[in-house]
Amino acid sequence: MSGQAPRAVHAFAALEPDVVLDALASVGLLGDGRLMALNSYENRVFLAHLDRPLETGAAAPVQAVVAKFYRPGRWSQDQIAEEHAFSLELLENEVPVVAPLRLDGQTLHQHAGFFFSVSPYRGGRAPELDDEEVLEWVGRFLARLHAVGARSPFVHRPALDLQSFGLEPRSWLLENDFLPLDVRSAWEQKSAVAIDLIASCADLTAGNGQKDPESAGLRRLRLHGDCHPGNILWTPLDAAQSAGPGPHFVDLDDARTGCAVQDLWMLVSGERAQRQRQLGLLVDGYEQFREFDRRELALIEPLRTLRLIHYSAWLARRWDDPSFQRHFPWFGSSDYWQGQVQMLEDQIEAMQEEPLIV
């Protein structure tokens, strides 16, 4: 990777098992010694079994918790608190999310220089998104999540828009010399063309907040923000669980303001006919609880393109974290960036096609 030298020590290196257990003890939770690191790149997340079950008022006591240590410098304390408040508001309205526990009257805590939260552990598996019933079920629950999200705006958390997901990360990559010389010019050109096409979608250029319903703009609301299949747990009927069967949304770390379709498009895949069928089922379920504005379908490919650009910058900005170097060894090579150029070319074509119809 051009001009980039990883730092010798990252802040997360300090999160030894004893530090994690001491953090839990600082909020009155004593582990029984079993501690397992869970799959998470952005933050550090640990499953801890408790020495004594925790009574929370739910149907069953909590016997295992998930401790989440936030990446330093990513979100402010106010932004994390706003995510927690949204999670708890969803839970209070019987939307199945895994929300942080209130311990000592708080959901956000500090220990050894880290902000952290503690949530009850929820088992589950990935949803079977080729199942029509499952897709409709997920659509219904997303509508319920959005119904709560539309009640009030975020104050501190940002919007998902052209500036934050396209212009700024593109500029950062070019200014910080992350592209090899043999592919830099091609990527710079294709990303500029892609961004010009996205800019024609006025509803991706606006900032945080909701537009006047009287205007031609699309309504914005608080979103999950990163609703891919890995952030949905499908739980079977289990009397030992405090919640019923069906989807549970996890990891609202990327909650932002945006259009509703952002939480739907990442759940569809395959050829156009397959994506159209899947999206139709999601919307069928969605509209049992909330109207879906079909104008938002035109945003799917622009949103996909923004995610492509933002993802490359996300990897580059995390490259001082040894975990990223282990899990993404292919990042930064000429082959990687040539693949990105090809994907941008594909997205430029896709953005000029007619949107999906449901």
C-alpha positions as CSV (number, residue, x, y, z in Angstrom):
1,M,0.0,0.0,0.0
2,S,1.5,3.2,-1.2
3,G,3.2,5.3,1.5
4,Q,1.4,3.7,4.5
5,A,3.3,2.3,7.5
6,P,1.1,0.7,10.2
7,R,1.6,1.8,13.8
8,A,3.3,-0.6,16.1
9,V,0.6,-0.5,18.8
10,H,-3.2,0.1,18.5
11,A,-5.4,1.3,21.3
12,F,-7.3,-2.0,21.3
13,A,-4.1,-3.9,22.3
14,A,-4.8,-2.8,25.8
15,L,-8.1,-4.8,26.0
16,E,-6.6,-7.9,27.6
17,P,-9.1,-10.3,29.2
18,D,-8.4,-8.9,32.7
19,V,-9.3,-5.4,31.5
20,V,-12.6,-6.7,30.1
21,L,-13.5,-8.5,33.2
22,D,-12.5,-5.5,35.4
23,A,-14.8,-3.3,33.2
24,L,-17.7,-5.7,33.8
25,A,-16.9,-5.7,37.5
26,S,-17.0,-1.9,37.6
27,V,-20.7,-2.0,36.7
28,G,-21.5,-4.8,39.2
29,L,-21.2,-7.8,36.8
30,L,-18.9,-10.6,37.9
31,G,-17.8,-13.1,35.2
32,D,-17.3,-16.8,35.9
33,G,-14.1,-16.7,33.9
34,R,-15.5,-17.7,30.5
35,L,-14.8,-14.9,28.0
36,M,-14.8,-15.1,24.3
37,A,-14.0,-12.5,21.7
38,L,-16.9,-12.2,19.1
39,N,-16.5,-11.3,15.4
40,S,-16.3,-7.5,15.2
41,Y,-14.0,-5.3,13.2
42,E,-15.1,-1.8,14.1
43,N,-15.3,-2.3,17.8
44,R,-14.2,-5.0,20.2
45,V,-17.0,-7.3,21.5
46,F,-16.8,-10.0,24.1
47,L,-19.2,-12.7,25.3
48,A,-19.0,-13.1,29.1
49,H,-20.8,-15.6,31.2
50,L,-21.9,-14.3,34.6
51,D,-21.1,-15.8,38.0
52,R,-24.7,-15.0,39.0
53,P,-27.7,-14.5,36.7
54,L,-28.7,-10.9,36.3
55,E,-32.4,-10.0,37.0
56,T,-33.6,-7.4,34.5
57,G,-37.4,-7.8,34.8
58,A,-37.5,-9.9,31.6
59,A,-39.0,-13.3,31.5
60,A,-35.7,-15.0,32.3
61,P,-32.6,-13.7,34.1
62,V,-29.6,-12.8,32.0
63,Q,-26.9,-15.5,32.3
64,A,-24.5,-14.2,29.6
65,V,-23.8,-10.7,28.4
66,V,-22.1,-9.1,25.5
67,A,-19.6,-6.3,26.4
68,K,-19.0,-3.8,23.5
69,F,-15.9,-1.6,23.6
70,Y,-16.2,1.3,21.2
71,R,-13.4,2.3,18.8
72,P,-11.8,5.4,20.3
73,G,-12.5,8.5,18.3
74,R,-15.2,7.2,16.0
75,W,-18.4,8.4,17.8
76,S,-18.7,11.1,20.4
77,Q,-20.3,10.3,23.8
78,D,-23.5,12.1,22.6
79,Q,-23.6,10.1,19.4
80,I,-23.3,6.8,21.3
81,A,-25.9,7.9,23.8
82,E,-28.3,8.7,21.0
83,E,-27.8,5.3,19.5
84,H,-28.6,3.7,22.9
85,A,-31.7,5.9,23.4
86,F,-33.0,4.8,19.9
87,S,-32.4,1.2,20.8
88,L,-34.3,1.5,24.1
89,E,-37.1,3.4,22.4
90,L,-37.4,0.6,19.9
91,L,-37.5,-2.0,22.7
92,E,-40.1,-0.1,24.6
93,N,-42.3,-0.2,21.4
94,E,-41.8,-4.0,21.2
95,V,-39.5,-3.8,18.2
96,P,-37.1,-6.7,18.6
97,V,-33.7,-5.2,19.0
98,V,-30.8,-6.1,21.3
99,A,-30.5,-3.0,23.4
100,P,-27.9,-2.1,26.0
101,L,-28.7,-2.8,29.7
102,R,-29.2,0.0,32.2
103,L,-26.6,-0.6,34.9
104,D,-26.3,1.9,37.7
105,G,-28.8,4.0,35.8
106,Q,-26.7,4.3,32.6
107,T,-26.2,2.4,29.4
108,L,-22.7,3.9,28.5
109,H,-19.8,3.4,30.8
110,Q,-16.1,4.1,30.9
111,H,-13.1,2.0,32.0
112,A,-9.4,2.1,31.2
113,G,-9.9,4.8,28.6
114,F,-12.7,3.1,26.7
115,F,-16.4,3.7,26.4
116,F,-18.3,0.4,26.7
117,S,-21.8,-1.0,26.9
118,V,-23.3,-4.3,28.1
119,S,-26.2,-6.1,26.4
120,P,-27.9,-9.4,27.1
121,Y,-26.6,-12.2,25.0
122,R,-29.1,-13.4,22.3
123,G,-28.5,-16.6,20.3
124,G,-29.8,-17.0,16.8
125,R,-28.9,-17.8,13.2
126,A,-28.8,-15.9,9.9
127,P,-32.3,-15.4,8.4
128,E,-33.1,-17.6,5.4
129,L,-33.7,-14.9,2.9
130,D,-34.7,-17.3,0.1
131,D,-37.8,-18.1,2.2
132,E,-40.8,-15.9,1.2
133,E,-42.3,-16.0,4.7
134,V,-39.0,-14.9,6.2
135,L,-38.7,-12.0,3.8
136,E,-42.2,-10.7,4.6
137,W,-41.6,-11.2,8.3
138,V,-38.4,-9.1,8.1
139,G,-40.3,-6.5,6.1
140,R,-42.9,-6.2,8.8
141,F,-40.3,-5.7,11.5
142,L,-38.4,-3.1,9.5
143,A,-41.6,-1.2,9.1
144,R,-42.1,-1.2,12.8
145,L,-38.6,-0.1,13.3
146,H,-39.1,2.8,10.9
147,A,-42.4,3.8,12.4
148,V,-40.5,4.5,15.6
149,G,-37.6,6.0,13.7
150,A,-39.9,8.5,12.0
151,R,-41.2,10.0,15.3
152,S,-38.3,12.3,15.9
153,P,-34.9,13.0,14.2
154,F,-31.4,12.3,15.4
155,V,-29.7,15.4,16.8
156,H,-26.1,14.2,17.0
157,R,-25.8,11.3,14.6
158,P,-25.0,12.1,11.0
159,A,-27.0,11.5,7.8
160,L,-26.2,9.0,5.1
161,D,-25.7,11.3,2.2
162,L,-23.4,12.1,-0.8
163,Q,-21.0,14.2,1.3
164,S,-20.3,11.7,4.1
165,F,-20.4,8.5,2.1
166,G,-19.0,9.7,-1.3
167,L,-17.3,13.1,-1.6
168,E,-15.4,13.1,1.8
169,P,-14.1,9.4,1.7
170,R,-13.1,9.8,-2.0
171,S,-11.1,12.9,-1.2
172,W,-9.5,11.3,1.8
173,L,-8.3,8.3,-0.2
174,L,-6.8,10.5,-2.9
175,E,-5.2,13.0,-0.5
176,N,-3.7,10.2,1.7
177,D,-2.1,8.4,-1.2
178,F,-3.8,5.0,-0.7
179,L,-4.1,4.1,-4.3
180,P,-1.2,2.5,-6.3
181,L,0.0,4.7,-9.2
182,D,-0.9,2.1,-11.8
183,V,-4.7,2.3,-11.0
184,R,-5.1,5.7,-9.3
185,S,-6.1,7.6,-12.5
186,A,-8.7,5.0,-13.5
187,W,-10.2,4.9,-10.0
188,E,-10.2,8.7,-9.7
189,Q,-12.0,9.1,-13.1
190,K,-14.6,6.3,-12.5
191,S,-15.4,7.5,-9.0
192,A,-15.9,11.0,-10.2
193,V,-18.3,9.9,-12.9
194,A,-20.2,7.8,-10.3
195,I,-20.5,10.7,-7.9
196,D,-21.7,13.0,-10.7
197,L,-24.5,10.4,-11.3
198,I,-25.3,10.2,-7.6
199,A,-25.4,14.0,-7.4
200,S,-28.4,13.9,-9.8
201,C,-30.4,12.2,-7.0
202,A,-31.2,15.4,-5.0
203,D,-32.4,13.3,-2.0
204,L,-28.9,12.0,-1.4
205,T,-27.3,15.5,-1.3
206,A,-29.3,16.8,1.6
207,G,-28.0,16.8,5.1
208,N,-29.4,15.6,8.4
209,G,-33.1,16.1,9.3
210,Q,-36.4,15.6,7.5
211,K,-37.7,17.6,4.5
212,D,-41.0,19.4,4.6
213,P,-43.6,16.8,3.6
214,E,-45.1,19.5,1.3
215,S,-41.9,19.5,-0.8
216,A,-40.9,17.0,-3.5
217,G,-38.2,15.5,-1.2
218,L,-38.3,12.0,0.3
219,R,-38.9,11.6,4.0
220,R,-35.9,10.9,6.2
221,L,-36.0,9.1,9.4
222,R,-33.8,7.3,12.0
223,L,-32.5,4.1,10.5
224,H,-30.7,0.9,11.5
225,G,-28.2,2.1,8.9
226,D,-26.3,-1.2,8.3
227,C,-29.1,-3.7,7.9
228,H,-27.3,-6.6,6.1
229,P,-28.2,-10.2,6.9
230,G,-25.3,-10.5,9.4
231,N,-27.0,-7.9,11.6
232,I,-30.3,-9.8,11.8
233,L,-30.6,-12.8,14.1
234,W,-33.4,-15.3,13.5
235,T,-34.5,-16.8,16.8
236,P,-36.7,-19.9,17.1
237,L,-39.5,-20.3,19.6
238,D,-37.8,-20.9,23.0
239,A,-39.5,-20.5,26.3
240,A,-36.1,-19.7,27.9
241,Q,-35.7,-16.6,25.7
242,S,-37.2,-13.3,26.8
243,A,-38.4,-12.5,23.3
244,G,-40.4,-14.6,20.8
245,P,-39.4,-16.2,17.5
246,G,-38.5,-14.2,14.4
247,P,-35.9,-11.6,13.5
248,H,-34.0,-9.6,16.0
249,F,-32.0,-6.6,14.9
250,V,-28.5,-6.3,16.4
251,D,-25.7,-3.7,16.1
252,L,-27.2,-0.2,15.7
253,D,-23.7,1.2,15.7
254,D,-24.2,2.6,12.2
255,A,-27.6,4.2,12.9
256,R,-28.0,7.3,10.9
257,T,-30.6,9.5,9.3
258,G,-31.7,8.5,5.7
259,C,-34.4,7.1,3.5
260,A,-36.2,3.9,4.4
261,V,-34.9,2.0,1.4
262,Q,-31.4,2.0,3.0
263,D,-32.5,-0.7,5.4
264,L,-34.0,-2.8,2.7
265,W,-31.6,-2.9,-0.3
266,M,-28.8,-4.8,1.4
267,L,-31.2,-7.7,2.1
268,V,-31.7,-8.5,-1.7
269,S,-29.1,-10.2,-4.0
270,G,-28.7,-12.1,-7.2
271,E,-29.9,-11.3,-10.7
272,R,-32.4,-8.5,-11.4
273,A,-35.5,-10.8,-11.4
274,Q,-34.4,-12.4,-8.1
275,R,-33.7,-9.0,-6.5
276,Q,-37.1,-7.7,-7.7
277,R,-38.9,-10.7,-6.3
278,Q,-37.1,-10.4,-2.9
279,L,-37.7,-6.7,-2.7
280,G,-41.4,-7.2,-3.5
281,L,-41.8,-9.6,-0.6
282,L,-40.0,-7.3,1.8
283,V,-42.2,-4.4,0.7
284,D,-45.4,-6.6,1.0
285,G,-44.5,-7.2,4.6
286,Y,-43.4,-3.6,5.2
287,E,-46.7,-2.2,4.0
288,Q,-48.7,-4.2,6.4
289,F,-47.5,-1.6,9.0
290,R,-46.2,1.4,7.1
291,E,-46.4,2.9,3.6
292,F,-43.3,2.5,1.4
293,D,-42.6,5.4,-1.0
294,R,-41.7,3.7,-4.3
295,R,-39.7,6.8,-5.4
296,E,-37.0,5.5,-3.1
297,L,-36.4,2.5,-5.4
298,A,-34.4,4.9,-7.6
299,L,-31.9,5.3,-4.7
300,I,-30.9,1.7,-4.5
301,E,-28.0,1.7,-7.0
302,P,-26.7,5.2,-5.9
303,L,-26.7,3.9,-2.3
304,R,-24.9,0.7,-3.3
305,T,-22.3,2.9,-5.1
306,L,-21.8,5.1,-2.1
307,R,-21.3,2.1,0.1
308,L,-18.6,0.9,-2.3
309,I,-16.6,4.1,-2.0
310,H,-17.1,4.4,1.7
311,Y,-16.1,0.8,2.3
312,S,-12.6,1.4,0.7
313,A,-12.1,4.5,2.8
314,W,-13.3,2.6,5.9
315,L,-10.6,-0.1,5.4
316,A,-7.9,2.4,4.7
317,R,-8.7,4.5,7.8
318,R,-8.5,1.3,10.0
319,W,-5.2,0.0,8.6
320,D,-3.3,0.9,11.7
321,D,-5.4,-1.7,13.5
322,P,-3.6,-5.1,13.3
323,S,-7.0,-6.9,13.2
324,F,-7.7,-5.3,9.8
325,Q,-4.4,-6.3,8.4
326,R,-5.1,-9.9,9.4
327,H,-8.6,-10.1,8.1
328,F,-8.2,-8.0,5.0
329,P,-4.8,-8.9,3.7
330,W,-5.8,-8.3,0.1
331,F,-6.7,-4.7,0.7
332,G,-4.6,-2.0,-1.0
333,S,-3.1,-4.1,-3.7
334,S,-3.3,-3.2,-7.4
335,D,-5.7,-6.2,-7.9
336,Y,-8.0,-4.8,-5.2
337,W,-8.2,-1.4,-6.7
338,Q,-8.6,-2.7,-10.3
339,G,-11.5,-4.7,-8.9
340,Q,-12.9,-1.5,-7.5
341,V,-12.6,0.2,-10.8
342,Q,-14.6,-2.6,-12.5
343,M,-17.3,-2.5,-9.8
344,L,-17.6,1.3,-10.3
345,E,-18.0,0.7,-14.0
346,D,-20.7,-1.8,-13.3
347,Q,-22.4,0.6,-10.9
348,I,-22.3,3.5,-13.4
349,E,-24.2,1.2,-15.8
350,A,-26.6,0.1,-13.1
351,M,-27.4,3.7,-12.1
352,Q,-28.4,4.4,-15.7
353,E,-30.9,1.5,-15.8
354,E,-34.5,1.7,-14.9
355,P,-34.9,1.0,-11.1
356,L,-36.6,-2.1,-9.7
357,I,-40.4,-2.1,-9.7
358,V,-42.5,-3.5,-6.8
